[in-house]
Amino acid sequence: MTAGRYAPSPSGDLHVGNLRTALLAWLFARSTGRDFLMRVEDLDSGRTADGAEARQLADLAALGLDWDGDVVRQSSRTELYAAALERLDVYECYCTRREILAAPSAPHAPEGAYPGTCRDLTEAERDVRRRERPAAVRLRATVDRFTVTDVLHGEFTGAVDDVVLRRGDGTYAYNLAVVVDDAAQGIDQVVRGDDLLSSAPRQAYLTSLLGGTPPTYAHVPMVLGPTGVRLAKRDGAVTLAERGGPSVVLPELAASLGLQGRTPQEMLDGFDPARLPREPWTLPL
């Protein structure tokens, strides 16, 4: 099976930027004959809002987006992540985020890249650090760059570091979960916001370590708020209900993408990724 997917986190209601990306993910999948799958990324229970998942799925359905099979929830798949972790070369890390940001980075490494502080600790040093705080688990990467293929950006080479695979509180990290889930579900096309382009090389590298084939990516332009930064709920009327429902939002989304049609199905006619806008869209408020 080949498939695309949309994978929201149930932290609140979807805003127009989320809905636009979901529409594009659906269009990419359906226009290429792929299944379209829905996955709820609910591993971080601290960010899950009551009733958010049901409202998100209802909004997507109200827009006319359908999906194949049952909704998959990451919280029910931890055994898969544990099994994948056992197959990787990893080490314990005791660094806080503040310590990582304060540490000197390798030349040309992006800001916040892990500098390898805990990579070569002795067992005696680990024993001391274990008494200070719970250990996260990091990948012991053997490359510092990796190249992915993106429909809109072409060949993109980005940094790879010793990414966290399991947090100190025992929660499996997004980078591991998304790679394991995409492989298990036959996802070979990933459509998402271009703010995640820089994370694609490390995820594709991790996919290759686990014996999979990295998907083809399409990192689509973001939706911006009135201040010129990524749209957020603080910007005002940005959810489906707040903007008047599907009859208002669908024409807005179609116009922002240069598409014709009143429904997603109608927008499929003539859908061509090469003709999509490459610049961010500022939502009129």
MARBA-376125 format. One record per residue: y, z, x of N, C-alpha, C in turn. Coordinates in steps of 0.1 Angstrom, whole numbers, padded with zeros to 4 digits, always signed. Example, Ala and Ser with C-alpha at 12.3 -4.5 7.8 and 13.67 -1.06 7.14 Angstrom:
-0057+0078+0132-0045+0078+0123-0033+0078+0132-0022+0071+0128-0011+0071+0137+0000+0079+0129
END
This chain:
-0012+0000+0008+0000+0000+0000+0013+0000+0009+0022-0008+0005+0035-0007+0011+0045-0002+0001+0055+0006+0005+0064+0013-0005+0077+0016+0002+0087+0018-0007+0099+0024-0003+0100+0037-0011+0110+0045-0009+0111+0058-0015+0125+0063-0016+0127+0073-0025+0139+0081-0025+0135+0095-0024+0142+0103-0017+0137+0117-0014+0149+0127-0014+0153+0131-0026+0164+0140-0027+0160+0155-0024+0169+0162-0020+0167+0177-0018+0173+0184-0031+0166+0192-0037+0170+0198-0050+0180+0210-0048+0191+0207-0041+0201+0217-0038+0213+0217-0048+0212+0208-0058+0223+0207-0068+0222+0193-0075+0232+0191-0083+0232+0178-0090+0236+0166-0080+0230+0155-0083+0233+0143-0074+0247+0138-0077+0254+0134-0067+0267+0128-0069+0266+0113-0067+0277+0106-0069+0277+0092-0070+0272+0086-0057+0275+0092-0045+0270+0087-0033+0255+0088-0032+0249+0099-0037+0234+0100-0038+0229+0089-0047+0235+0087-0059+0230+0078-0069+0231+0063-0063+0241+0061-0056+0243+0047-0050+0231+0044-0040+0228+0054-0032+0217+0053-0022+0204+0051-0029+0202+0059-0040+0190+0058-0048+0188+0044-0054+0199+0039-0059+0199+0025-0065+0196+0015-0054+0202+0016-0043+0199+0007-0032+0184+0008-0027+0179+0020-0026+0165+0022-0022+0156+0015-0032+0159+0016-0045+0151+0010-0056+0152-0005-0055+0164-0010-0053+0166-0025-0052+0159-0031-0040+0160-0024-0028+0153-0029-0016+0138-0029-0019+0132-0019-0025+0118-0018-0027+0113-0029-0038+0120-0029-0049+0116-0038-0060+0118-0053-0056+0128-0056-0048+0131-0070-0045+0121-0075-0034+0114-0066-0028+0104-0070-0018+0090-0068-0022+0088-0065-0035+0074-0063-0040+0068-0050-0037+0075-0040-0032+0070-0027-0028+0069-0018-0040+0060-0008-0039+0061+0003-0048+0073+0011-0045+0078+0019-0054+0089+0028-0052+0085+0042-0056+0085+0051-0046+0080+0065-0047+0091+0075-0048+0089+0086-0054+0099+0097-0055+0093+0109-0049+0100+0115-0039+0096+0127-0032+0107+0137-0032+0104+0149-0036+0114+0160-0036+0112+0168-0023+0123+0169-0015+0123+0175-0002+0128+0190-0004+0118+0198-0008+0121+0212-0012+0116+0222-0003+0114+0219+0010+0109+0229+0019+0118+0240+0022+0131+0238+0021+0141+0248+0024+0144+0256+0011+0136+0266+0008+0137+0273-0005+0151+0279-0006+0157+0283+0005+0171+0289+0004+0181+0280-0001+0179+0267-0001+0189+0257-0006+0185+0251-0019+0175+0256-0025+0170+0250-0038+0178+0257-0050+0184+0249-0058+0191+0254-0070+0183+0254-0082+0184+0264-0091+0176+0265-0103+0178+0252-0112+0168+0246-0115+0169+0234-0124+0174+0221-0118+0177+0222-0105+0183+0210-0099+0173+0198-0099+0161+0200-0096+0151+0189-0095+0150+0182-0108+0149+0189-0119+0148+0183-0132+0160+0175-0136+0172+0181-0132+0184+0173-0135+0185+0161-0127+0182+0162-0114+0182+0150-0105+0173+0139-0111+0161+0142-0114+0151+0132-0119+0156+0126-0132+0162+0134-0141+0167+0129-0153+0179+0120-0151+0187+0123-0142+0199+0114-0139+0194+0100-0133+0184+0101-0124+0179+0088-0119+0172+0080-0130+0165+0086-0139+0159+0079-0150+0169+0073-0159+0180+0081-0161+0191+0077-0170+0197+0064-0165+0198+0063-0152+0204+0051-0146+0195+0039-0147+0182+0041-0151+0172+0030-0152+0164+0028-0140+0163+0038-0131+0154+0038-0119+0141+0043-0123+0130+0036-0121+0117+0041-0123+0109+0042-0110+0099+0049-0110+0091+0051-0098+0076+0051-0101+0068+0048-0091+0054+0046-0092+0047+0060-0089+0037+0063-0097+0029+0075-0095+0037+0088-0098+0031+0099-0094+0037+0112-0096+0048+0115-0086+0057+0124-0089+0066+0129-0080+0059+0138-0070+0062+0137-0057+0055+0145-0047+0065+0155-0042+0061+0167-0040+0070+0178-0035+0065+0183-0022+0074+0184-0012+0070+0188+0001+0064+0202+0002+0069+0210-0007+0064+0224-0007+0049+0225-0009+0043+0215-0014+0028+0215-0017+0021+0208-0006+0027+0204+0005+0021+0196+0015+0021+0203+0029+0023+0216+0030+0024+0222+0043+0011+0221+0051+0000+0220+0045-0013+0219+0053-0012+0206+0061-0006+0195+0055-0005+0183+0063+0004+0184+0075+0015+0192+0073+0024+0194+0084+0018+0202+0095+0010+0212+0091+0003+0221+0101-0007+0213+0109-0014+0204+0102-0024+0196+0109-0017+0186+0119-0006+0180+0115+0001+0171+0124+0007+0179+0136+0012+0191+0134+0017+0199+0145+0006+0202+0156-0006+0204+0151-0017+0206+0161-0020+0194+0170-0016+0182+0166-0019+0170+0173-0008+0167+0184+0003+0175+0184+0014+0172+0192+0016+0181+0204+0022+0177+0215+0025+0185+0226+0038+0193+0223+0037+0206+0222+0048+0214+0217+0050+0226+0226+0061+0233+0224+0063+0246+0231+0072+0254+0222+0072+0267+0225+0080+0277+0218+0094+0277+0223+0104+0279+0213+0118+0279+0217+0124+0291+0210+0133+0298+0217+0139+0310+0212+0154+0309+0211+0159+0297+0213+0174+0296+0214+0180+0296+0200+0192+0301+0199+0199+0301+0187+0208+0288+0187+0213+0284+0175+0221+0272+0175+0233+0273+0183+0239+0285+0183+0251+0288+0191+0248+0286+0206+0236+0291+0211+0233+0290+0225+0231+0275+0229+0225+0268+0220+0223+0253+0223+0236+0246+0224+0245+0249+0215+0258+0242+0215+0266+0246+0228+0264+0258+0233+0271+0263+0244+0265+0259+0257+0253+0254+0257+0246+0251+0270+0250+0237+0274+0250+0235+0287+0254+0221+0292+0243+0211+0289+0247+0200+0284+0238+0189+0280+0235+0180+0291+0224+0172+0290+0221+0162+0300+0232+0151+0298+0234+0143+0309+0244+0132+0309+0240+0122+0298+0250+0118+0290+0249+0108+0280+0241+0113+0267+0237+0126+0267+0230+0131+0255+0240+0134+0244+0237+0132+0232+0246+0135+0221+0249+0149+0220+0261+0153+0214+0264+0166+0212+0254+0173+0203+0250+0185+0208+0240+0193+0201+0225+0190+0205+0223+0180+0213+0210+0177+0218+0204+0189+0225+0191+0191+0224+0185+0203+0230+0184+0201+0245+0189+0210+0253+0190+0208+0268+0177+0212+0275+0167+0217+0268+0154+0220+0274+0153+0234+0279+0161+0243+0274+0162+0257+0279+0149+0264+0280+0141+0263+0270+0128+0270+0269+0116+0261+0273+0119+0249+0277+0108+0240+0280+0098+0245+0290+0103+0251+0300+0094+0254+0312+0093+0269+0314+0095+0277+0304+0094+0292+0306+0080+0295+0310+0079+0306+0318+0065+0311+0321+0060+0319+0309+0047+0322+0309+0042+0330+0299+0048+0344+0298+0051+0350+0310+0058+0363+0310+0071+0362+0304+0079+0351+0307+0092+0350+0301+0091+0348+0286+0081+0341+0281+0079+0339+0267+0075+0353+0260+0068+0361+0267+0064+0374+0261+0077+0382+0259+0086+0381+0268+0099+0389+0267+0107+0383+0255+0108+0370+0255+0116+0364+0244+0110+0366+0230+0097+0366+0229+0091+0368+0216+0095+0382+0210+0098+0391+0218+0102+0404+0213+0116+0404+0209+0124+0394+0212+0138+0393+0209+0140+0386+0195+0132+0375+0193+0133+0368+0180+0121+0359+0178+0118+0355+0166+0107+0346+0163+0109+0333+0170+0099+0327+0174+0100+0314+0181+0099+0302+0171+0108+0292+0174+0107+0279+0167+0097+0271+0176+0092+0260+0171+0083+0251+0178+0090+0238+0180+0091+0234+0192+0097+0221+0196+0087+0211+0201+0090+0198+0199+0082+0187+0205+0086+0186+0220+0076+0184+0228+0078+0181+0242+0079+0166+0244+0091+0161+0242+0092+0146+0242+0091+0141+0257+0085+0129+0258+0084+0122+0271+0093+0110+0273+0101+0108+0263+0112+0097+0264+0125+0103+0260+0136+0097+0264+0149+0102+0260+0156+0091+0251+0150+0080+0249+0156+0069+0241+0144+0062+0233+0147+0057+0222+0137+0050+0214+0145+0040+0205+0138+0028+0202+0145+0017+0195+0138+0015+0181+0146+0014+0171+0141+0011+0158+0148-0002+0153+0142-0007+0142+0147-0020+0136+0153-0016+0123+0166-0020+0121+0173-0017+0109+0178-0031+0103+0176-0032+0090+0179-0044+0083+0194-0047+0084+0202-0037+0084+0217-0039+0084+0223-0038+0098+0216-0030+0106+0222-0027+0120+0215-0034+0131+0204-0041+0128+0196-0048+0139+0188-0038+0147+0186-0041+0160+0179-0032+0169+0188-0021+0172+0184-0009+0170+0192+0003+0173+0184+0012+0182+0190+0015+0194+0184+0024+0204+0192+0037+0204+0185+0048+0202+0192+0061+0201+0185+0072+0209+0191+0083+0210+0186+0094+0218+0175+0101+0211+0165+0106+0220+0154+0114+0215+0155+0127+0224+0153+0138+0217+0153+0151+0224+0141+0159+0219+0139+0171+0224+0128+0180+0220+0131+0186+0206+0129+0178+0196+0133+0182+0183+0125+0194+0177+0131+0202+0169+0124+0213+0163+0114+0207+0152+0102+0212+0153+0091+0208+0143+0088+0219+0133+0090+0232+0137+0088+0243+0128+0098+0254+0132+0106+0258+0122+0116+0268+0125+0111+0282+0128+0120+0290+0132+0115+0304+0136+0111+0312+0124+0115+0308+0112+0110+0315+0100+0097+0309+0094+0092+0300+0101+0079+0294+0097+0080+0281+0089+0092+0277+0085+0094+0266+0077+0093+0253+0085+0085+0243+0081+0084+0231+0088+0097+0223+0087+0101+0217+0098+0114+0211+0098+0113+0197+0092+0125+0192+0088+0126+0179+0081+0121+0168+0089+0124+0168+0102+0119+0157+0111+0104+0155+0111+0097+0166+0111+0082+0165+0110+0078+0161+0096+0083+0168+0086+0078+0166+0073+0080+0152+0068+0092+0146+0071+0095+0133+0066+0086+0122+0073+0083+0124+0085+0074+0115+0092+0060+0116+0087+0055+0128+0085+0041+0130+0080+0040+0124+0066+0050+0127+0057+0050+0122+0044+0051+0107+0043+0060+0101+0050+0061+0086+0050+0048+0080+0054+0041+0085+0064+0029+0079+0069+0018+0081+0058+0017+0093+0053+0007+0096+0043+0008+0088+0030+0021+0084+0026+0023+0077+0014+0024+0062+0015+0023+0057+0027+0024+0043+0030+0038+0038+0029+0047+0046+0032+0061+0042+0032+0064+0033+0045+0067+0021+0043+0071+0012+0054+0085+0007+0053+0093+0012+0044+0107+0008+0042+0115+0021+0038+0124+0024+0047+0132+0036+0044+0147+0032+0043+0152+0035+0031+0166+0032+0028+0174+0045+0026+0184+0047+0033+0192+0060+0032+0206+0058+0038+0214+0068+0038+0228+0067+0042+0229+0065+0057+0239+0058+0062+0240+0055+0076+0244+0067+0085+0247+0078+0078+0249+0090+0086+0236+0095+0092+0225+0090+0088+0211+0094+0093+0206+0083+0103+0214+0073+0107+0209+0063+0116+0206+0069+0129+0214+0079+0134+0211+0084+0147+0198+0093+0148+0193+0097+0136+0181+0105+0136+0168+0096+0136+0170+0083+0133+0159+0074+0131+0151+0072+0144+0157+0071+0156+0148+0069+0168+0139+0081+0170+0144+0093+0168+0135+0105+0171+0123+0105+0161+0127+0101+0148+0116+0101+0138+0106+0090+0140+0111+0079+0144+0102+0068+0148+0093+0071+0160+0099+0077+0170+0091+0082+0181+0080+0091+0177+0084+0101+0169+0074+0110+0164+0063+0103+0156+0067+0094+0148+0057+0086+0141+0047+0079+0150+0052+0073+0161+0043+0067+0171+0034+0077+0178+0039+0089+0181+0030+0099+0187+0019+0103+0178+0021+0102+0165+0011+0106+0155+0002+0094+0151+0004+0083+0158-0005+0071+0156-0001+0062+0145+0011+0064+0140+0016+0055+0129+0025+0044+0134+0029+0035+0125+0039+0025+0128+0052+0028+0121+0063+0029+0129+0076+0033+0123+0080+0023+0112+0086+0028+0102+0090+0019+0091+0102+0010+0095+0105+0000+0087+0117-0007+0088+0128+0001+0080+0139+0002+0087+0150+0010+0081+0161+0001+0075+0168+0007+0066+0181+0001+0061+0190+0013+0059+0199+0015+0068+0209+0026+0067+0222+0020+0061+0224+0024+0049+0235+0018+0041+0248+0026+0042+0259+0019+0040+0272+0026+0041+0274+0038+0032+0281+0048+0036+0283+0060+0029+0294+0058+0018+0294+0067+0009+0305+0068-0001+0314+0079+0003+0327+0076+0004+0337+0086+0009+0345+0091-0003+0350+0103-0001+0359+0110-0010+0374+0106-0007+0383+0112-0015+0397+0108-0013+0403+0111+0000+0397+0121+0008+0402+0124+0021+0396+0116+0032+0388+0106+0029+0382+0098+0039+0370+0103+0046+0364+0114+0041+0352+0119+0046+0341+0118+0036+0328+0120+0040+0317+0118+0031+0319+0125+0017+0316+0118+0006+0318+0124-0007+0310+0137-0008+0316+0147-0015+0310+0159-0018+0314+0164-0031+0307+0174-0036+0310+0179-0050+0324+0185-0051+0329+0190-0040+0342+0196-0040+0353+0186-0043+0349+0173-0043+0360+0162-0045+0363+0160-0060+0356+0167-0069+0360+0166-0083+0349+0160-0092+0352+0150-0100+0343+0144-0109+0334+0134-0102+0323+0139-0097+0315+0130-0088+0300+0129-0093+0296+0137-0103+0283+0135-0108+0282+0126-0120+0270+0122-0123+0268+0112-0134+0274+0117-0147+0272+0130-0151+0278+0135-0163+0293+0136-0163+0298+0140-0151+0313+0142-0150+0320+0129-0151+0313+0118-0147+0320+0105-0147+0318+0097-0160+0311+0103-0169+0309+0096-0182+0296+0090-0185+0286+0092-0176+0272+0087-0178+0270+0074-0172+0258+0069-0175+0253+0056-0169+0262+0044-0172+0268+0044-0185+0276+0032-0189+0289+0031-0180+0293+0042-0174+0305+0042-0166+0301+0040-0151+0290+0047-0147+0287+0048-0133+0280+0035-0128+0271+0029-0136+0264+0017-0132+0274+0006-0129+0284+0003-0137+0293-0008-0134+0301-0004-0121+0304+0008-0119+0311+0012-0106+0302+0009-0094+0289+0013-0095+0280+0011-0084+0278-0004-0082+0277-0012-0092+0275-0026-0091+0287-0033-0084+0299-0029-0088+0311-0035-0083+0312-0031-0068+0309-0019-0065+0310-0014-0051+0301-0022-0041+0290-0027-0047+0280-0034-0039+0281-0049-0040+0290-0054-0048+0291-0068-0050+0280-0074-0058+0274-0066-0068+0263-0070-0075+0267-0073-0090+0259-0082-0096+0261-0085-0110+0250-0078-0119+0254-0074-0131+0244-0068-0140+0248-0054-0145+0243-0051-0157+0246-0038-0163+0235-0028-0161+0223-0033-0156+0212-0024-0153+0206-0027-0140+0199-0017-0134+0193-0020-0121+0184-0033-0121+0176-0035-0132+0168-0046-0134+0176-0059-0133+0188-0060-0140+0196-0071-0139+0202-0073-0125+0205-0062-0118+0210-0063-0105+0200-0069-0095+0187-0069-0098+0177-0075-0089+0180-0090-0087+0184-0096-0098+0187-0111-0097+0197-0114-0086+0194-0121-0076+0203-0124-0065+0206-0113-0055+0198-0102-0056+0200-0091-0046+0196-0096-0032+0206-0095-0023+0204-0100-0010+0210-0090+0000+0202-0083+0008+0207-0073+0017+0218-0078+0027+0216-0091+0030+0226-0097+0040+0240-0098+0034+0241-0097+0021+0254-0098+0014+0260-0085+0010+0253-0074+0013+0258-0061+0010+0270-0057+0019+0280-0050+0014+0291-0046+0022+0287-0037+0033+0294-0038+0045+0290-0030+0056+0299-0018+0059+0310-0017+0051+0319-0007+0052+0317+0004+0042+0321+0017+0045+0320+0027+0034+0329+0024+0022+0324+0029+0011+0332+0027-0002+0338+0041-0005+0351+0040-0008+0359+0052-0012+0358+0052-0027+0353+0063-0033+0351+0065-0047+0365+0067-0053+0369+0059-0063+0382+0062-0070+0380+0074-0079+0389+0084-0077+0389+0096-0085+0401+0097-0094
END
